[in-house]
Amino acid sequence: MAKKASPPEPEVPFEEALERLEALVEALEEGDLELEASLEKFEEGVKLVRSCSERLKSAELRVKQLEARSGSGDGGDGVRESDLALEDGS
């Protein structure tokens, strides 16, 4: 029987992901975990690192785009209000 794909995990805020990653590193460094528990925490940590890295790359791109647009018909302050809108359209 084929294994069902699990639904995607909800995105946690960047700061929460970073805090969780720090807690995982601490737990792994203590060395008190069984092998299987250590592997599970390591796997979770790898996922968090990838997620945080992608978010940082995205933020860096947004900053570069804002910098590139500054001074181009924006009312003089270098930033248009539409440039500050979040990716989700808010």
Number of C-alpha atoms within 10 A of each C-alpha: 3 4 5 6 6 6 6 6 6 6 9 11 10 15 10 12 18 17 11 15 21 13 14 17 14 11 15 16 11 8 10 10 13 8 10 9 12 17 13 12 19 17 12 14 20 13 14 19 15 11 16 18 13 12 14 13 11 12 12 12 12 16 13 12 12 16 12 11 15 17 14 12 11 14 10 10 10 14 17 17 7 10 15 11 10 9 8 5 6 7
